[in-house]
Structure formats: structure tokens, C-alpha cells
Amino acid sequence: MDPTLLTLAEASRAIAAGELSPATLTEAYLDRIATLDGELHSHVTVLRDEALAAARGLGAGPARGPLHGIPIGLKDIYKSRGIRTTAGSRVYETHVPDEDAETWVRLRQAGAILLGKHETHEFAIGGPDFSLPFPPARNPWNTAHYPAGSSSGSAVAVAAGLCAAAMGSDTGGSIRGPAAYCGIVGLKPTYGRVSRRGVFPLSYTLDHCGPLTRTVEDCAIMMQALAGYDPQDPASADRPVPDYRAALTLRLDGVKIGLVRHFHERDAVAGFGADSAPTPAYAAAFDAACHTLESLGARLVDVQLSPLMDFADTNRVIMLSEAYALHESDFRERPQLFGKHMFARIGLGAFLAAADYVEATRQRRELCVEFARALAPVDAIVSANATGPAPRIDAVGTWSTFERPSYTAPYNLTGAPALALPIGFENGLPLGFQIAAKPFDEAVVLRVGHAFEQATGFHRQRPAIAASLA
């Protein structure tokens, strides 16, 4: 069997049993990258020699745990010592950092092997931009379509079988959006659960780092290595880390889940017009997913929050203000180096006043209090992700992200953990929803997600390009 078709957990078990070597698995992924990535553009940098050397070293050494010998990729905003890290921008086109992101340090110590760096929207916001030196990644289910962003390359690589798992970042949905459009699993952990040290920032108070994987179990394995306190990250939280895999079950008896329907059934149209209504296929898939949760023993109750636009607008004002402050000097001194999408989007922050930022911060606090009260009587909540299939990549313009509702932004604003996973297909393209919970309750969202995933089997379907080796 082609080892790249194995999930991370399956490959880990095969390596532990001596049935598969890290070198064999790594070479299989590298060969697949060479065959398929010329069409997918998921990688900016491929580390063939370095990855094979690391794999051979691990094959001769003691086992380090479930990530031992597992090939992964990093979104190209994660710094890696001695390896080019571009942030998807001409500004850092030849940048070679002298430090490693803390997340990469932890994964490497757990035995992971770095295959390469993945394409990202410029500074995690400016894409898909065809004017940049790095071609935008393509959706492996249909390469004419958008894989979402900004963790585009990471999601594409996982979905197409070009790595076992990858790291992304999420400021307004940049892990969960690509997970939805590419038919995989993506987790935005609680704010402060995973270190962001050594990762190019977009918005200090909204940025999250997290994994993209094929299954929820794979996500739990990655989180076990990633989660934990980092005293050198000012936002890091010193909280105990549970055993995430031990929390996974096939039943949800006794689990109470809040259902946030008004985001997609009412608020999207109220804020953006009739064109923003969920497709009929999405509405049916969402309802079917809810029925599946009930069939697994969960009790579903309706939950009412403030309108989606309140969350999205507050998130956007904070993000643009903080992002502009980060890039203001380069915007003034070398604006010609930026792509058109990144410059136009972040440039809006120049027109926001201090009063706007303060008011958004105040409203953020009110929404967080409301969110905590709404979650108090339930274990988790379920809400929509993107409410239709991925659009064509050439239809995504500079202002596309501002012209449609963001179902993911509420969980960046509140800092709550949120898991994206597939719930069906429309016109051959994946559909997904989200499971969120109280801060630091990643184990709960993983438990609910795993039970749903195992009951439905959407994770077993692979895009045609992932099986199209020449």
C-alpha cells in the first residue's frame, strides 16, 4: 500500500511496529510532492536532502512517541533556523532566520520530520495574489477552485497527501476556512494554548497557531506535542494539558451541544444580502450533521448569540488596526514590495482611529462575556463554516474577504477552541462545519469531532488528484 495514503495515526502505528521506516515514508511523500505539486503549488520550499537525513537518523534512534518519523510541513510564516522563511512576500523573499518557531522545536523533539514550507497568503492576509513570486496554492478537489487562506498550502498538502500533517495560523479563520474547502480537519486552539513565538504575526491579540490533519485523531496527536506553556510567549497560558487521544470516544451520550443556527440562517443574509444565503446542499448537510450528533447520543439545544456581524466587525477592526501597526514602517518606506491584496487590505488600518480600536476592544469584552454565559449550560456548540463549496480561484478579488460573512471570526474574538471538519460535498467540492467549546476545552471539541467523523466517514474520501500518480 502507498504509505502516503495512511493517516498520521496509522503511519505512527506502522513505524512503531517496525512495518514502515521513517525513511521509506519520507521518500514516498517527497516523490509525491515531485509528481503532484507542480499543479498544486502547496510548497514554497522542499527540503528533500534534509528530510531524508532526518528520517534516517530517526530510524536508527529510540522511539520518541507517536510523531516519531512522521513527515509534516510548516506554513511559511513559521521561522526555521537556516531555512528560508518568506511569509509569502517579496519583503522576505530571501529571508533566512536564525531561530526556530517554538512549535517547530516541540514537533521536532517529538520526532516529526520537516518536508518543507507551505505557501501562504502574504503575511497571512494578502491572497490569492498571482503577482507574487510564489504561485497561489490550488484546491486539490478541483484546481480551478480556491483552497481558502491564508493557510492555503498547508491545507492543500494535507488534503492531497503531500504530508501527514501541517501547521497553519488562524486570525479570522485561516486554519478552518482551508480545512472546510479542502475537506480535512483544522483546529484553532484556545488563545494561549499553543505558543506563537517565532511565527510572523498578523494581529497580536487574535493570532492562533494550530494543526491541519486528515483526521481528528491525527489532530489530537499533533496537539499533544504542541500544547503547553511557553514563558517566552507573553500570551501563553500556564494551564495543564490533558491527554487528548484518551478523550476520543465513539459515542456522545450525556454531551449537551448548543446549536447556533442564526449565524447562517438569518445573520448572513441580513448583513450581506440574499447572495450570502447558504446553498440548499449546505443547509441539508448541516442539518444532517446535527442529526448525526443526536444519533450518537448528544442532546442538541438552540443557542442565541449576538448577530454574526457584531463578532465579525469587531474582529476586523482589531485585526486591521494591529496589522497596520505591525507593517506601517514598511508601508511607508518600501510599499512597492507588497502585493496588491496585502497592501490594500492592511492599508485600511491607516484610516482607523484610536477611538475605533478602543471601542472594538470594549465590544470584544462584552461579546466574550456573552459567549461565556451562552456556553455555561452546554459542553460544546456547533455552527456553520463556509456555507457553500469553494469558489473559482480567479473569482477571489481584493475585497472578497470583506464582502462575505465570516463564520470563523467569532472564535478568534473570544479565543475559544474551534474545530473544522467535513460534513459532505457539493458539486464534488467539500463542505464543513465547526465545533467550539469553552476556553481550554480542546479535548471536548476533539471528542465530538472524532465521534462525528467516525460515524460519517467523510474523512476517508480523497480528492482525485491525490490518487493520480503518473
Steps between C-alpha positions, in 0.01 A plus 500: 500500500615854425610624845389856420140375509538416869374742762754636744376259767518202262852590388605547861377153591677349198829667593469388863436143385801501270281461191595839355819704533512879531727510195257301284207717605695823449621398155145406398375847595790670322433301184134595518591868539722475192216340302202712605613833637581654166123524459404567862769751606467407867872535574730802484803302614557122494773362727571167332856441618439634849181298546659174386799555727271564796293191417806276486617635833165433662491151354817417689397665827258425784129567451387843619125444493216501247661773286824304465593496131187686384557745208326836541503848349499855638311801370769735372455746784655255749866587548752221450868545571707498182196440278344774287179636653327744265163582662377487139644844427771665291597679822637170634560317171858409596463512879677223693425524874745404773230367732235230503134551582425339837234282337754355257742436788233299682400303194862422413571386853196271473655339191330685214687547171475828308428444129478867412332838533148556370360780288317768697311813415739793538551561872198274558249737337595604144380235259449327271737739321633395159744793490721356776805275443317205661204362299179464703419146610219319315211302643582129450131411449493730196806708420288775342362571847625684807633305802427800728769668704719606641629151590438395140807291431480317831141389440566406138805292593309306766195444280709387202717264702820704473563486876348326799410825677578870485504813710284801417403825669157648562414867559149503357467146368823424313516141626131418498416656162762295312400190696138547385582559133756217487296240690736447794519572873630830638523612862530853630601434862415728791686831498812435708490119471766474224805726485523757221864589566700501178195533274452816291204681660196652338305611807651450844171454687324286236774271361487128578726215385357155437512177297337384179458124469301231323321376811406618847722233656794637300413846629502370859846351446633832370342693786662275759840618379402863438297596806666640809636810665774705335639759744648694207162555335323780692159361400575142603280352772641281776226238504512119535493305174265198495545176309322592179489153345361352819203737468394356163187284507253360248190606697382836634258384766448771758662771286292817465566698182378852428390563142565847357270509198438872470852572372430329167120492490440869573805716572694438177215620279421791731860620483600417142183439298325204345811387310655408837231246586626144545461279196217245530760222500684664788182550705413133449851386592500713815163363611614144426814558708288616793283189472814287501614661826161422651519141381829468688329592826557874513221732609468807275352829619472832320741773612456870424797738475537856373469533121788361300588847371570624852769237539639539148518880505665510840754240389573693181560837668740346751681295236545789256617738772758258637615383156550855374702586810726202426563595137477880507875561470539272197183642344656845514857409403461222240137465395601370156605167651149405614240319295184686404264300725714528811570872453135588433356292785746598772505859370144538627647503850652841429148646499401362839529733798615411849139545609393229253748256646404580858130463422561166325700380801214597729245324283726197485485471876120519498476230233741276692287530815187422300670202336613359835145526639356327193745212533458456875207253475642298205816299433557623145335696222462432128481766229550539126833542327504610135139447388571373151778345292826674413469771233721512194841636589484768228177633654666593831580871488662750732185563701349151489581435866310817595200429279388172657415397857771357721366205699844439651578845645286462817739238638809712435334786680407287802816288488292182529623175340329419171532191283411487129420169331313377190126434492438426133556609140343724238595474134796286601634760745507460881270665753577543870377622837654602833497365854602744775518482879605689809861626515753219552237234424674373187441146627124559474504624140731214404269249667191631321686528171644149520164340575337686209786421263501129576121483457501671160824408324543819296867503603556179300421670169803634318524749213564345161835673463620328817464166321630615161865400517639486147 
